[in-house]
Amino acid sequence: MITRAADHHLVRPDPAAEAPAVVEVAAGGPFVVVMRDDTALCVREFGHRLGIRGTAAASGLAEAYHGFQHDTRDALRAVARHPGGLVFHVVDPLCLEEAVRRRAGDGPLISLDPLVERGVAPLRVSRGFLLGGREAIGLVPRPGAAPVAEQIAALPRDPAGAGCTLVEDDICTGETVAAVVRLLGAAGRRVHRVVPGVRLDAAACPAVPGAVLDPVLEYRTTGGAPGARAVELADPRNFLLGLSGLVVRLPDGTWGRAPYWLPFVRTSARAGVPADRDEEFALRVLGANVRFFERAERLAGRPVLVGDLHPAVRRLLESLRLADAGRPVRPLIGDLASGLGAWTERIAAHATGTLTASAVR
């Protein structure tokens, strides 16, 4: 199931397996970072927005994103302080999705996973945070989605009363899934099974009341002090400007998405980077972003503009008065890098309510 690749381990879960595939990680050994390979999402999203068409061009964009993933792993390695170093487990998305769908069965299926929406009823909700990523606000609709109550009301009914299956990409604390199950139950939709692609440390992830938790992959930390964890999740799309990111409240009261790096989000709050190395990591991954967009621009034959980014990321940049839709992305990234400390202070002050939107300039 796990094979060695150039700078990572490739994980291909068996779709036909009936029981979860358990991966034990020793607390005293290398720290494991689990990443789902979301290359197809990148190619689809940026290919569409940049007008990159054709097999050869799509392959070039995939290669550019593979390079970005490699650079992101290098950046994480450079700032990590784990005695055994870091090991990256990159999960094959096709094997994982097939395994999730087989495990979920044929009954009513609701998906929280943004990569599993074909032929299911998607529920587009996320935990919302203040800028910085440290303080959670609660369960909110993803940017651009309908209010949560409207989404739930539009879900298919369960006339047989057997209950539905909830699909999630991963579970760490279980807070998001538990909140969704409660909301669905209050609306008369009972969840009898939860099928996450990846579950981390069952001891730290309590059971979901009234539902069976049936993951495809289950990572367990062995040895060490009680509560010790030697594994975490970090999907690469959250580090690329304009593809995805953390759902954050913006100065105008709406919701946007922010990449997992300063000045927007402290990586230490999301991906286990030491807090005193947040800035170093940000500078490294900003460089990785520049290299990706250089390659994307060669394929598109034009500059990538802020208007080409995901609407929720564009809203973030416009709300903070960082850029308008017509600004090229690469110079913007350069400005973020050169003024990283000042921008971090300003955006952090906004998150605590001491700056207005017009003051963040």
N, C-alpha and C positions, 0 to 999 in steps of 0.2 A: 504493500500500500504506500510506503514511503520510500522514495528513491532520491539519491544525491544528484543535484544539478550543479551548475557552475558556482554560484554563490549562495545557494539555498537548497532546501529539501522540497521535493515535489510530492504532494499528498494527493492520492487518487482513491477516494473511498469507493468501496464495492457497492454499486447500486442494489445488488441482489441480497446483500447481507441483511439478516433479520434483526440482529442485535446491534447496538451502537458499537462503533470501532473505538476502543479505549486506547489512548496514548498516555503513558505514564512519563512524567517529567520529574527527575530527581531535583530536590531543592538545592543541593550543593553542586549541581552540574551547570551546563550552559543554560541560559535563560532563553525560552522559546517564544518567538513572536509569530503569531499565526496571521497570514494574509491571504485573502481570497483574490485570485487573479481576476481582476475586473477589466481586462484589456478590451473585451467585446463592448462593454459600456462606453469606454473612452472612444473607441473607433466609431461607434454609432453616434454618440453625442457630438463630438468635435467634427467628425466627417460631415454630418448634416449641417452644422452651423457654419463650417468653413467651405462648404461646397467641394469637399474632397471625395471624388467618385472614382470608381473603377477598382479592379482587384489590386493592381500594382500600387496605386496610391493608398488604398486601405492597408495594404501590407506595410507600406512605409510608415503610416501613422501608428500601426501596431508596434513596429520596431522602435519608433520614437518613444512610445509609452513603456515598452520593455526597458529601454535605457533609463527612463525616468524612475521606474521601479528599482532598478539596480542602484541608481544614485541615491534614492531615498533609503534603501537598506544600508548603503555605505554611511550616510549621514547618521542614522540611528546607531550603527556600530561605533562611530567616532565619538559619540557623546555618552555611550553606555558605561556604567560602572559595575556591571555584574562580574564577579571574579572569574566565572567560567566563560565569559563572553556571550555573544548572542548567536542563536541559530534561528533561521527563518524557515517556517513551514508555509509554503505557497500552495493553496488548495485549488485543485482543478475545478473550475466552476461548472463544467458540463457534468462531470461525475457527481458533484455535490447536488446539483439541481435534480438530476435523475433519481438519486438516492432519496432526496427529500420528497419528491412526488410519489415514488413507490411507497415510501413509508406512510405518507399521508392518506393513501387510499382513494376511494371514489366518492366519498361523502362530500357534503358542503365544505368548501375550502376557502379560508380567508388568509390573505398573505400580507404580512408586515414587511416582507423582504422586497426592496426595490428592484432586485435582479430576478425575482420570480413573480411575474405578473401575467404571463400568458395563460389564458384559460382558467384564471382564478378570480376571486373577488378581492381586489386590492383594498387595503385600509391604510391610507397614507397619513400616518401619525408618527411623531417622534417626541422624544423628550426635548424641551426647549431650555436654553441656557442664557444667562447674561453673557455679554462679550467677555472674553477671558477664559470661559469654559469651566469655571470653578463652581458656579452657583446654578443649580438646576431650578427651573421655575415650575415645571410640571409637564403633563402630556399636552401637546399642541398639534394642530394640523401642520403637515409639511408645507413649506412655502408654495403658494399657488393652489393648494388643495382646499376643498370645501370644509366648513366647520365640522368638527368631529361628530357632533350629533347628527348632522345631515348625512355624513358618510355612513354612519351606522344604520340610519333609517333606510338607506338605499341598498343595503346588503341583501342578498337573497334570503328568503325565509327558509325555515327548516320544518316543513309540514309533518315529517315523520317524528319529530321531537327527539331524534337520536343524538343531536348535538353536532357541532361543527369542529373542524380541525384548524388550528391556527399555525401558520408557517412563519418562522422568524429566521433571519440570517444567522444571528448568534445570540447567546445569552451569557452575560457575565454575572450581574447581580440579580437579574430576574425582575427588576422593578418595573421596567416598561411592559413586559408581558403580563405581569400581575395586574397592573393598572388597566390594560386593555381588556383582560378577562373580566374584571369587575365592571367596566363600562358596558361590555357586551351583555353580561348577565343582567345588569340593571335594565337593559333594553329588550330583555326577553330572548337573547340569543346565547344559549349555553355552549361553552367550549369544553369538549370532553378530551381533546388531545392537543398537545403543543409539540410541533416538530421543528426544532431548531437545526440549522445546518451544523453549527458548532456550539458546544457548551463547555464553559470553563469551570473547573473546580466545583463539583457538585456541593461540597460542604459550604462554599461561599454563596451558592445559588439555591435558595430554598425552593421547596416544591410549590407548584402553583395550585392553590386550593381547588379541588373538584376536577382537576385535569391531570391526565397522564403526560409526563414529560418524556419525550422519546427522541433524543438527538441522533444525528447521523454520526458525528464525531464528538467524543468526549475526552477532554484533556484533564488529567488529574496530576496534581503536585504530590509527590511522595517524599517522606522524610521532612526534616526541618521542624521549626517551631509551629505550634498550632496557628492556623491562619496564614502560614507562609504560602506565597504564590510564586511559581517559576514560569508562568506562561501568561501572555496577554494577546489581545487582538489589535491589529492596526491595518485597516484596508488602505491600499495605496491611493485610491481615488480621493481620500480625504486630505491628501497632501498636495494635490495639484489644483492650482487656482482655477476656478471656473467649472469644475466637474461635479463636486459634491461638497461635503464638509459638515460641520456642526450647525445645527439649527439654533440661531441666536436672535435675541430681541434687538431691534434696530432703534436708532434715535427717534424715528417717527412712530414708534409703537408697533410696526409691522415686524414680520419675520424674514430673515435672510439666512444664507449659509456662509460660513467662514471656514477657510482651511485651517488645519491643525497646526498652525505656527503663528508666532508673533508677527505683527503687532495685534492680531485679532484674537488668538486663542493661545493659552499657555500649553505647550505640548506636554509638559509635566502633568497637567490635569487630565490628559486624554490618553497618553501613550507611554507613560512610565519613564520619560526622560528626566534626569535629575533637574530640579528646579533651577539650580544655578547654571545650567547649560542650555536653558531654553533659547537664549539669544544666539549662542553658537550654532545650535541645531537650525534655527530659523535662517541664518545666513547661508548655511550649507544647502538647505532645501530650496531657498530662493534661487540659488545658482542652478539647482536641478530644474526648477521651473523655467528659467531663462533658456536652458539648453533644449528643453522639450519644445518651447514655443519657437525657437530658431528653426528646429526641424519641421515643425508644423507649418511655418510660414513658407519654407521652401516648397513643401507639397502643395500648399494653397496658392502659391504665386502672389501673395499679398500679405501685408501685416495683419496680425491677429489683434482685433480691437476689443475693448471692454464690452461692446455690444454683442460680440460673438460668444461671450461666456454664458453660463447657465443664468437664467433670469434672477434666481435667488442670490447669486454671487454678485451680479451686476447691481442689484438693489442694495447690497451691503456697501459696495464701493461708492455708489451715488449717495446713500444716506449719510455716510461719513464724510462726504464732500472730498473724497479722494480722487474721483475721476468721473467723467461723463462717458456716455456710450461711444463717443468717437475717439477716445484716447487709445493709442496703441498700448498693448499689454506689457511688452518687454521694457520700455522706459518706465512704466509704472512700477514694475518689480524692482528696477534699479533704484528708484526713489525710495521705495519701502526699505531696501537694504541700507542705503546710505543714511537714512534718518530713522533707523529702527528704534533706537532708544527713545527718541522724542515721540514718535508715533505710538509706541507702546504705552508711555505715560499718559498721553492724551486719551487714547481709547480706553485705558483702564479707569481714568477719571470719569469718563462718560458712563462706564458700566456701573460705577458707584453713585451715579446721579449728580456729580458735581460739575459736569459740563453739559451745555446744550448742544444740539446738533450743529448750530451755526458756529460754535466755538471750536469744533474739530475741523481745522482747516490745514 
